[in-house]
Amino acid sequence: MTWSPLPGSAQDVALAVLLDGPLPRSELARRLRLSAGSLTRLTKPLVADGLLVEMPVEHDPVTGRPNRPLDIRPAAHHFLGVKLTADTAHGVLTSLRAEVLARGRRALPDRDPRTVVAVVAELARELGAGRAGPTAAGVSLGGQVVDHSTVVGARFLGWRDVALGAACEAALGCPVVVDNDLLSLTRAEQWFGAGKGYDDFALLTVGEGIGYGLVVSGRIRSGPDASVGVLGHHPLDPLGPLCPEGHQGCAEAMLTIPAIRHRVSLGLGRDVGYDTCLDLAASGDPVAARAVGDAAAALGRLTAAVGNITMTDRVVLSGDGIRLADVGRTAFDTALREGRSPHASPLDVVVQRTDFTDWARGAAATAIQTYVLGGLSPDRP
């Protein structure tokens, strides 16, 4: 039972069932614009090979005709996803539909690539205990990756030109795809999350930095600049604070967790954690309320700018710092509205918090896409 390489129309059928199944044959034929005979010809070998399975007979609520929906077996394959930070490997084991079956994390004793690979292998064994080995694995990190294998630069890990994919494949005994963490998270949202069903959407993440993923006409923009944090230096306030690069009032200076913590801590004269900053703002503390309100307004302006420039259908706001949008909702909504033409369509904004399990799931989703599509080429849907 294998997905790739499937010929064009057969892959379209299998992919539609994977993403939206179980699907009645009539609905599948309608979506793919296939005749009943063509669909039968395409699905028969897929069912015979066990790639697709027939579900119990259902009756159409309008015509009363019997129909046997088609589905996949999500548990037939397992995928490992690992998100690397500067000091921890966060991992998940998922089904073919990126459903999390197990999760865990392990500290990195040091940042030497050989140590990190060994930790990834230990985490894989822990998550896969009692199961067959993963069909494929994905590893994501904050940095630039070429050929979905070599890390050419990872600032938080201090890496340059590390052949991580080959080393992990040797340790895990399965295909491994390495990706920028923001691109992996975008892939997960596209197939299995808030971007599912949208031809165009943008993903903005707020955390230690600013992340930006973009899908246009069903294709992820994954060129050389997609992993260098270009949106982090978009100007938002000409009178705002400076970022480490010396830019005044840019997104990194206004929105990141360190930036908000620094401003509130400076005003209160004591070190304050991020959640405490938001809690203080919500309770009316004047220093925290001003800092958080300014940051939320800046996020509204940034969201409006992304919607205006890309003319996207949906903007997904995520990341471990995105609670900012909820606490500063009034300032965010006002700035978003002021940043949009009154004649423009309402911007569909979704706010969802993300933890490291979600980032690791993004790495697994990249492995799933690679397996199902037979590879990830630049800007491939």
Wavefront OBJ file of the C-alpha trace (Angstrom):
o trace
v 0.000 0.000 0.000
v 1.857 3.081 -1.237
v 0.889 6.629 -2.158
v 3.668 7.695 -4.426
v 4.112 7.866 -7.200
v 0.404 7.740 -8.118
v -0.603 8.931 -11.601
v -2.283 12.342 -11.730
v -6.017 11.582 -11.486
v -5.522 8.702 -9.062
v -3.501 10.970 -6.801
v -6.232 13.623 -6.997
v -8.767 11.033 -5.831
v -6.598 9.764 -2.989
v -5.696 13.272 -1.867
v -9.333 14.411 -1.810
v -10.265 11.435 0.356
v -7.295 12.019 2.651
v -8.169 15.654 3.265
v -11.975 15.465 3.363
v -12.979 11.816 3.673
v -14.985 9.808 4.112
v -16.562 10.965 0.853
v -19.472 9.451 -1.110
v -18.482 8.529 -4.629
v -21.026 10.993 -6.023
v -19.447 13.868 -4.085
v -15.954 12.746 -5.080
v -16.944 12.638 -8.748
v -18.527 16.087 -8.502
v -15.467 17.655 -6.874
v -13.048 16.194 -9.381
v -15.380 16.581 -12.360
v -15.243 12.890 -13.191
v -17.886 10.632 -14.649
v -19.119 7.731 -12.530
v -17.319 5.325 -14.837
v -14.012 7.195 -14.663
v -14.217 7.364 -10.877
v -14.875 3.618 -10.651
v -11.907 2.933 -12.916
v -9.640 5.100 -10.768
v -10.794 3.921 -7.339
v -10.996 0.185 -7.997
v -7.194 -0.420 -7.881
v -6.829 1.965 -4.933
v -9.357 -0.069 -2.949
v -7.792 -3.353 -4.080
v -4.370 -2.151 -2.896
v -5.793 -1.093 0.470
v -4.998 2.595 -0.053
v -8.713 3.431 0.112
v -11.359 1.524 2.056
v -15.100 1.289 1.548
v -17.213 2.432 4.478
v -20.635 1.015 5.443
v -23.447 1.761 3.013
v -25.271 5.059 3.518
v -28.441 6.328 1.844
v -28.593 9.707 0.155
v -30.987 11.864 2.233
v -32.517 13.372 -0.940
v -32.697 10.482 -3.431
v -32.607 7.585 -0.997
v -30.042 5.861 -3.165
v -27.429 3.727 -1.408
v -23.864 4.990 -1.415
v -20.688 3.517 0.007
v -18.300 6.330 1.009
v -14.574 5.990 0.506
v -12.025 6.723 3.177
v -8.408 6.078 4.054
v -7.025 4.206 7.015
v -5.356 7.021 8.975
v -3.622 4.619 11.367
v -2.084 2.576 8.538
v 0.930 4.917 8.617
v 2.635 6.806 11.407
v 4.687 9.966 10.996
v 7.233 11.486 13.343
v 7.420 15.256 13.738
v 10.161 17.012 15.696
v 10.494 20.729 16.362
v 13.953 21.836 17.507
v 14.480 24.871 19.714
v 17.747 26.113 21.185
v 17.508 23.687 24.121
v 14.713 21.150 23.500
v 13.445 18.627 20.959
v 9.634 18.551 20.942
v 8.120 15.536 19.213
v 4.845 14.000 18.121
v 3.765 10.809 16.424
v 0.773 11.292 14.140
v -1.595 9.428 11.876
v -1.782 10.015 8.144
v -4.242 12.845 8.903
v -1.829 14.496 11.335
v -3.838 13.401 14.368
v -1.471 13.394 17.340
v -1.111 9.877 18.763
v 1.772 10.530 21.155
v 3.811 13.533 22.224
v 6.943 14.155 24.236
v 10.054 16.253 24.582
v 13.688 15.854 25.491
v 16.246 18.415 26.560
v 19.299 18.938 24.366
v 22.448 18.433 26.471
v 24.298 20.586 23.965
v 23.853 21.901 20.432
v 26.348 19.701 18.663
v 24.526 18.215 15.631
v 25.526 14.661 16.586
v 24.021 15.139 20.041
v 20.840 16.584 18.592
v 20.439 13.669 16.163
v 20.926 11.208 19.025
v 18.236 13.001 21.054
v 15.846 12.926 18.084
v 16.414 9.161 17.768
v 15.750 8.647 21.499
v 12.560 10.697 21.264
v 11.430 8.686 18.233
v 11.904 5.422 20.124
v 9.937 6.753 23.071
v 7.025 7.976 20.945
v 6.935 4.861 18.778
v 7.071 2.298 21.570
v 4.837 -0.644 20.693
v 4.258 0.534 17.127
v 5.889 -0.114 13.782
v 8.491 2.436 12.782
v 7.338 5.701 11.187
v 6.713 5.846 7.466
v 8.591 9.147 7.353
v 9.759 11.891 9.683
v 9.876 15.658 9.576
v 12.260 17.891 11.531
v 11.660 21.633 11.719
v 13.666 24.482 13.174
v 14.033 28.229 13.001
v 16.491 28.721 10.174
v 17.222 28.349 6.495
v 17.123 24.920 4.886
v 18.074 23.870 1.351
v 16.908 20.751 -0.469
v 14.791 19.883 2.601
v 17.923 18.337 4.067
v 20.780 20.754 4.827
v 20.519 23.497 7.438
v 22.509 26.376 6.000
v 21.852 28.603 8.980
v 20.075 28.270 12.347
v 20.737 31.206 14.652
v 19.271 29.734 17.841
v 21.273 26.512 17.456
v 24.408 28.219 16.169
v 24.498 25.951 13.096
v 25.818 26.528 9.611
v 25.832 23.974 6.772
v 24.651 20.966 8.803
v 23.536 17.898 6.794
v 20.748 17.178 9.248
v 18.483 15.177 6.935
v 21.054 12.525 6.043
v 22.170 12.171 9.665
v 18.581 11.757 10.903
v 17.755 9.241 8.165
v 20.710 7.109 9.233
v 19.603 7.283 12.878
v 15.871 6.750 12.318
v 15.902 4.322 9.408
v 13.188 6.161 7.466
v 12.976 9.074 5.026
v 13.427 12.451 6.743
v 12.487 15.893 5.477
v 13.945 18.988 7.149
v 12.095 22.282 6.908
v 11.868 25.767 8.307
v 9.459 25.626 11.245
v 7.179 28.405 10.000
v 6.829 26.769 6.581
v 6.021 23.449 8.247
v 3.363 25.079 10.415
v 1.899 26.687 7.289
v 1.730 23.271 5.585
v -0.147 21.858 8.576
v -2.636 24.739 8.532
v -3.099 24.344 4.781
v -3.969 20.639 4.848
v -5.264 20.005 8.342
v -5.940 23.330 10.056
v -7.390 26.821 9.751
v -6.259 27.210 6.141
v -7.960 24.047 4.928
v -10.281 24.756 2.023
v -8.768 28.184 1.332
v -6.852 28.820 -1.872
v -5.331 31.941 -0.331
v -4.419 32.598 3.290
v -1.646 34.088 5.374
v -0.246 32.851 8.679
v 1.263 35.287 11.180
v 2.915 33.988 14.338
v 3.886 36.052 17.360
v 6.397 34.677 19.847
v 10.119 35.144 20.338
v 10.040 36.505 16.793
v 7.549 37.221 14.023
v 6.725 34.454 11.568
v 4.975 34.754 8.228
v 3.651 32.085 5.890
v 1.690 32.719 2.710
v -0.418 30.469 0.475
v -1.474 31.858 -2.916
v -3.699 29.889 -5.293
v -3.117 26.790 -3.206
v 0.678 27.121 -3.322
v 2.952 27.850 -0.377
v 5.410 30.635 -1.035
v 8.636 28.918 -0.017
v 11.352 30.863 -1.775
v 14.702 31.889 -0.243
v 13.220 34.787 1.760
v 10.395 32.753 3.296
v 12.559 31.624 6.214
v 14.479 34.782 7.109
v 11.713 36.609 8.985
v 11.256 39.468 6.524
v 7.913 40.550 7.998
v 9.522 41.050 11.380
v 11.000 44.322 10.181
v 7.860 45.735 8.596
v 7.481 49.303 9.997
v 4.462 49.830 12.223
v 5.167 52.912 14.363
v 7.644 55.683 13.376
v 7.930 56.660 17.052
v 8.176 53.111 18.390
v 11.097 51.360 20.125
v 14.169 50.023 18.366
v 14.690 46.375 17.435
v 18.151 44.724 17.722
v 18.779 45.599 14.047
v 18.188 49.293 14.761
v 14.810 49.571 13.030
v 12.390 51.896 14.770
v 8.887 50.657 15.495
v 9.089 47.509 13.380
v 7.071 44.374 14.106
v 9.854 42.745 16.134
v 10.287 45.871 18.218
v 6.565 46.140 18.904
v 5.056 42.654 19.032
v 7.429 39.959 20.219
v 7.331 38.441 23.681
v 10.756 39.912 24.626
v 9.731 43.370 23.372
v 6.526 43.472 25.417
v 8.219 42.049 28.495
v 10.995 44.619 28.237
v 8.624 47.568 27.962
v 6.395 46.490 30.867
v 9.338 45.505 33.064
v 11.025 48.839 32.414
v 7.862 50.731 33.328
v 7.234 48.736 36.505
v 10.864 48.635 37.577
v 10.903 44.841 37.940
v 11.182 41.799 35.697
v 7.736 40.627 34.556
v 6.875 37.446 32.638
v 4.832 37.611 29.456
v 1.604 36.108 30.786
v 1.862 38.390 33.799
v 2.158 41.378 31.450
v -1.084 40.342 29.773
v -2.806 39.593 33.079
v -1.836 43.024 34.415
v -3.107 44.682 31.246
v -6.414 42.825 31.493
v -6.808 43.955 35.123
v -6.224 47.620 34.216
v -2.628 48.233 35.302
v -1.763 51.504 33.513
v 1.771 50.546 32.474
v 0.884 47.080 31.168
v -2.377 48.277 29.595
v -0.532 50.970 27.621
v 2.234 48.634 26.444
v -0.119 45.789 25.539
v -2.614 48.157 23.906
v 0.108 49.685 21.728
v 1.349 46.222 20.758
v -2.159 44.973 19.950
v -2.782 48.039 17.789
v 0.491 47.376 15.975
v -0.637 43.775 15.386
v -3.894 45.101 13.934
v -1.952 47.349 11.556
v 0.292 44.469 10.536
v -2.684 42.181 9.914
v -4.369 44.861 7.819
v -1.177 45.410 5.815
v -0.884 41.701 5.045
v -4.519 41.570 3.954
v -4.143 44.698 1.814
v -0.923 43.682 0.082
v -1.732 40.021 -0.555
v -5.528 40.420 -0.966
v -5.819 37.099 0.816
v -9.088 35.521 1.937
v -8.028 34.685 5.483
v -5.331 35.626 7.988
v -4.508 33.116 10.721
v -2.879 34.616 13.827
v -0.983 32.090 15.884
v 2.081 31.495 18.036
v 2.717 31.267 21.755
v 2.400 35.038 22.123
v -0.862 35.490 20.234
v -2.907 35.873 23.420
v -1.966 39.498 22.805
v -4.779 39.711 20.232
v -7.358 38.560 22.791
v -6.253 40.774 25.692
v -5.842 43.798 23.409
v -8.898 42.996 21.286
v -10.338 46.535 21.257
v -7.075 48.136 20.151
v -6.478 45.330 17.643
v -9.945 45.618 16.069
v -9.724 49.410 15.852
v -6.333 49.362 14.149
v -7.411 46.579 11.789
v -10.496 48.527 10.771
v -8.558 51.772 10.307
v -5.978 49.963 8.190
v -8.543 48.664 5.691
v -10.491 50.487 3.015
v -14.167 50.829 3.987
v -14.964 49.371 0.579
v -12.804 46.265 1.061
v -14.281 42.895 1.935
v -14.160 42.072 5.658
v -10.892 40.330 6.451
v -11.445 36.843 7.854
v -9.122 36.733 10.883
v -8.701 33.592 12.977
v -6.833 33.750 16.291
v -5.460 30.506 17.731
v -2.770 29.857 20.304
v 0.013 27.482 19.351
v 2.289 25.429 21.571
v 5.305 23.313 20.713
v 3.100 20.284 20.038
v 1.551 22.229 17.153
v 4.974 23.145 15.784
v 6.057 19.496 15.951
v 2.800 18.493 14.263
v 3.759 20.906 11.505
v 6.958 18.937 10.969
v 4.919 15.727 10.786
v 2.563 17.369 8.271
v 5.581 18.177 6.108
v 6.573 14.518 6.216
v 3.002 13.544 5.289
v 2.960 15.928 2.339
v 6.333 14.657 1.161
v 5.134 11.067 1.351
v 1.774 11.681 -0.319
v 3.014 14.017 -3.066
v 6.302 12.242 -3.654
v 8.350 15.279 -2.665
v 8.129 18.992 -1.936
v 9.167 21.296 -4.726
v 9.274 25.113 -4.297
v 5.794 26.643 -4.130
v 4.152 23.255 -4.651
v 0.505 22.913 -3.497
l 1 2 3 4 5 6 7 8 9 10 11 12 13 14 15 16 17 18 19 20 21 22 23 24 25 26 27 28 29 30 31 32 33 34 35 36 37 38 39 40 41 42 43 44 45 46 47 48 49 50 51 52 53 54 55 56 57 58 59 60 61 62 63 64 65 66 67 68 69 70 71 72 73 74 75 76 77 78 79 80 81 82 83 84 85 86 87 88 89 90 91 92 93 94 95 96 97 98 99 100 101 102 103 104 105 106 107 108 109 110 111 112 113 114 115 116 117 118 119 120 121 122 123 124 125 126 127 128 129 130 131 132 133 134 135 136 137 138 139 140 141 142 143 144 145 146 147 148 149 150 151 152 153 154 155 156 157 158 159 160 161 162 163 164 165 166 167 168 169 170 171 172 173 174 175 176 177 178 179 180 181 182 183 184 185 186 187 188 189 190 191 192 193 194 195 196 197 198 199 200 201 202 203 204 205 206 207 208 209 210 211 212 213 214 215 216 217 218 219 220 221 222 223 224 225 226 227 228 229 230 231 232 233 234 235 236 237 238 239 240 241 242 243 244 245 246 247 248 249 250 251 252 253 254 255 256 257 258 259 260 261 262 263 264 265 266 267 268 269 270 271 272 273 274 275 276 277 278 279 280 281 282 283 284 285 286 287 288 289 290 291 292 293 294 295 296 297 298 299 300 301 302 303 304 305 306 307 308 309 310 311 312 313 314 315 316 317 318 319 320 321 322 323 324 325 326 327 328 329 330 331 332 333 334 335 336 337 338 339 340 341 342 343 344 345 346 347 348 349 350 351 352 353 354 355 356 357 358 359 360 361 362 363 364 365 366 367 368 369 370 371 372 373 374 375 376 377 378 379 380 381
